[in-house]
Amino acid sequence: MDRSLAVILASAGCLAALSPAHAWAKPAPTPAPAPAPKAPAPTAPGIPLSKPEATPAAAPAAAPAAAPAPLPAPKLGVDELLAKLETADKDLRTLTASIQYVKVFPDAQGGDKHTRRGTISFMNLDPGLATGKPRRMFAVTFNELIIDTTRRVEPRSFVFDGSWLVERDDVAKQFFKRRVVAPGSDADPMRIGEGPLPLPIGQRRADITGRFDVATVSPLENVPQGEQFAKLRELLADTHQLKLLPKAGTPGARDYREIRLWYRTSDLIPVFAQSTTADGSKHEVFLLNTKRNEALTTETFSTAEPKKSDGWTVDVAEFRGDAEPMPTGDAPKPAPTPAPAPAPAPAPEKGKAPPAEQPK
């Protein structure tokens, strides 16, 4: 939080002294004696009979600009925080929260700001309930879209069931489903900087340090200031911030310039994330009202296909091995199509003069 500096203004006053008037001209004829002046009315001691003209007070000195408050230091070092994060999901079975996702496109793509709001659910499926291998699943359902200042209801959901990723657009009735984990594979598509579905829960230290230059920084570093962000700064004050810079030659370097993650100090649940992608777009994800280990069923993470007979477009793709990052459904404005260039005039035949230009 910003501190305010107390500003002390000093002012000085002075009391003007009155001097009797003196005549420097030749003496005038002696006039008739004037009547004696009346005796002055009694006054309180120390108060002059006539109030001197007030001397203007000096203008107050300009207040110095308030210096920004020093940022709080990180609470843990890199090794200690990564070691804790590696086992942070040990007892985490489910997680639910409200989610706000903001994407700001680069100027070259129109500079639009898209904000989606909805809910997120996450489940660590007990290996004993499935095939002997743990599965991590999530479902994100956005209910509204705000483009700059225009708000509209636009349901869109993303579901990952441990193998298949689905993007569902209820307005356009489009359903895209692709397998991102090969059958029988124990790959983790939520691995930060590598998988198509980066989710910063239960990440292995070796995976992170092998792909990123890692630093723990102040929880308020890179958090915007100003009154409108006071609540955000208050919520992030008690967090750990992890700053990740992709190493050259890694998949993360192809997709990201920088990733920042904020974890709640009490239970290391991620609550905020920022990233800048290779094209210059900026992303923020904010989780509110997070709840741990509440009852969820696997139906929450269903990737069942809707019926085409109901007007749905359904597209299903098997595992390809080159999965792209998780789609967002927020496309930038297309660049205007340039007008076609006029066709060049045909070259004149050999030996013939070109046709004369017709008058307009």
N, C-alpha and C positions, 0 to 999 in steps of 0.2 A: 504494500500500500504506500502511496505517496505521503511523505511528511510535509507539513507546512512550516515555513520559517517565520518566526515572529519578527515583525519590522517595527523598530522604534524610531519615531519621528521626534526630533528636538526642535523647539522653537524658542526664540529669545525676544523679549520685549524691552522697551526703553521708555523712560519718562522724559518728555521734553521740558526744558527749563524756559521760563519766560523772562525776557530781559526788558527793563523799562525803556521807553522811547526817548531819544535825545534829539533836540532841535539844533541844526547846524546853520540855519539861516540867520540873517541879521535880526536883532530883537525887534519885535513890533512894539508899537506904542502900548503902554501899560493899559490894559483894559480895566473896566470897572470890576471890582472884586466879585467873583462868582459866589453864589450862595454855597454855604458849607455843605459838603456831601452828607447824605444820611449815614448814620453808623451802620456798618454791616451787620447783618443778622448773625447771631451766634451759630457756629458750626461745630461739628465734632472734631476733636483733635486730629491733626494729620490729614484732613480732607481739604484740598484747596478750594478757594471760593469759585474760581472759574476752571472748567475742565479743559486741559490742553488738548490740542488737536492730536488725534491718535496717529501714531507712527505705524505705517503698514507693517504687518508681520512678515518676516522672511518666508518665501515659498518653501514648503517642505521638500526635503531632499527626495529624489526619486528612489522608490523602493528597489532594492537589488532583486534581480531575477532569482526566483526560488530554485535552488539547486536540486536536481533529482535525488531522491533518497537512494542510498546504496542498496543494491539488490541483496537479498539474503543469500547466504552461502548454501551450496548443496549439502544435504544432510548425510549422504553416503558417498563413498568413492565408487569408481567404476566396478572394480572387482567385487566389492561387497554387494552392490545393488544387483549385478548380473547373477551372482550366486543365489540371491534371494528370489529373483524373478524366475530362475530355472525351476524352482519347486513351488511357485506361487499358486499353481492350480492343483496342487496335490489333493486338497480336500474340496475342490470346487467341482460340483456336479452340474449346477445350472447357474445361469446369470441372466437377468432381465433388466432392461433399462429403457428410458426414453432416449431417442437419438436425434441429433441435428447434424446434418451434413451440408457443408458449404463448399461450393466450387466457384472460383473466380478464374475466368478464362483470360489468357494473355491478351494484350491490346491487339495483336495481330489477328486474333480470332474474335474480336468484337468487344472484349473486356466485360462481358456479361457476368452477373453474379447470380448463381442458382443456389437456392436453399431448399433442402428437403427435410421434412420432420416426420417422425414416426416412432417405431419401437424396434428393439432388437432382442433376440433370445439366443442363448448359447447353451450347448449341452456337451459335457464330457460323458459319452455313453460308456457305462460299465462294460468291460470286456466280457463279463459273464453273461450279459444279456444279448450279445451279438455273436460274432464269429471267433472270439478269443483275442481279437485285436481291438484296442480302444479306438473309438471314433469320436472326432470332434465335429460338431454340427452347429450351424447357426441359421437364423432366419431374420431378415431385415424387411420390415414393411413400412414404406413411406406412404403417408396419407395426403400430404399437401406439398405443393411446389410453389416457391416464391421466386419469380424472376425479376431481379432488381426490386421493384416495389409492387409488382402485380402478383396477387395471390390467387391460386386456384386449387381445387380438389383434383388430385391426380394420383390414384392408387398405383403403386409400383412396388414390387417385392423381389427380393433376392434370397434364394434358399440354397443351402449346401447341406446335403445329407451324409457327408463323409466320402462320397464318390462323385455324385452328380451336382452340377451347379445349374440353377434355374434362374432366369430373369423373366418376370411376368409383368406385362403391361395390361391392366384391366381396361383402360380407356381404348387403346387401339386393338385390344384382344389379340395380343401377340405373346407367344410362349416360346422362349428359346432355352434349350436344355443341352448341356454338353458334359461329357464325362471328363473330369480333370484329374482323377486318380485311376490308374490302370487297375484292372481286376487283379486281386492278389497282392497289390503293392501296399507297402506300409509308408509311402511317401506322405509328407505333411504339406498340403497346399497352403497352409496358413503361415508358413515360414516367412519371416520378414525379409523382404528384398529378393525373394526367390519365387515363392508360390504365387499363384494368381489371386489368392484371398488372404492378404496379410492381416492377421489378427494378433495383437501383441499380448497373448496370454500363454504362459508356460513355454517361453522361448528358451532354447538351449544356448548357454554362453558361447560355446565354440562356434555355433552357427552365426551368432551375431558378430563376434570379433573377427571371424574369418571373412566377412563380407563388408564390414563397416569399420571406419575409424570412430571409436565410441568415446563419449565424454559425458560425465554428469555435470550439469550446470545449474545455476540458480533456478528455482521453480518459477520465477517471474521473468526470466530472460525470454525475450521475443514475445512477451505478452503485451498487447497494446495498452496504453495508458489513456486516461481521460475518464470523466465521470460515467460515461456510458459503459465502460468496461470495469467499473469498480467491483461489481458482483463477481465477474469472472476472475479477477485478480484475488478476490477474497477466497473463492473456492479453490484456486490453484496454489494458494500460499502454503498449504499443508500437503504438498506432493513432492515426489521425486521426478526430476526431468532428465530424460535420456536424449542426448543429441547424437544422431547417426549420420555420417557422411559416407556414401558408398565408395568402396575401393575400386580403383580402375580395373576394368576387365571383368567385373562381376555383373550378374544380371541386374542388380540394383542400380549400378552406374548407368545402365541403358535406360532405365525408367525414371530414376529419381535424382534430384540434386541434393536434397536434404530431407531428413525425417526427424521429427521431434515427438516424443511420447511422454505423457505425464501419468504417473501412477500414484494413487492414493496411499499415503504413508501407513495407514492403519492396516490395510489388507492387500496392498499392491494390485488393486484392481485398476485397469486403465480408465481414465476419465476424460482425457483430452488428447488429441493428436493433430499435428500439423505436418504437411508435406508440400514440397515443391517438386513438380515432375519435370521431365526433361524438356517439355515444350513450354515451360514457364508458367503453367497453370498452378494455382494454389488451392490446397484442400484443407479443410478443418472438419474434424469429427468430435462432437461433444456428447458425452453420456451423462444423463441426469437420472436421479431416483433409481440408482442401481440396487438390485436385490440379489442376494446369493441363495442358492440351494432351495429355491421355491419349486413346487411341483410343476413339472412339464412332461408332456408325452411326446413320443416320436412323431405323432401326427402334426405337431407344430412344424416339423422339418420335412413334410411330405413334398416330393417332387413329381407327384402323379400328374399326368398330362390331361388337360381339358379336352373335351370332345370337339373335333373339327366340325361336327354337325351343328354345334352351337355358335358357329361363326368365328371360331378361333383359328389363327394361323399358328401351326405347331412346327417347330424346327428342332430336330434331335440330331446331335453329332456325337460319334464315339470318340474315345481317347485318341489324341493326335500326338501328344508329347511336346507340343509347343504352345501350351495354353497361354493366353494373354492375360493381363491384369483384369481384375473384376470390372465388368462394365458398369457404367454409372447411369446410362440412359439420358445424360445431359449432353447433347451435341451442341457445339458452337454454331453461331449463325453462319450459313454458307457464304463464301465470298461471292460478290456479284459477278455474273457471267459477262465477260467482255463482249462487246459487239463484234460480230465477225468482220474481218478485214475485207474490203472490196476486192473482188476477183481482178487479177491483172488483165489488162487489155491484151488481146491476142497479137502475137508478133506478125508484122506484115509479110506477105509472101515475097520471096526473093524477086527482085526486079520491079516490084510494085511499090508505089508510095503509100504511106499510111493514109487511111481515110481522114478527110478534113473534119475537124471538130464541129459538131452541129451547134448553131446559135441557141442560147437558152432563152 
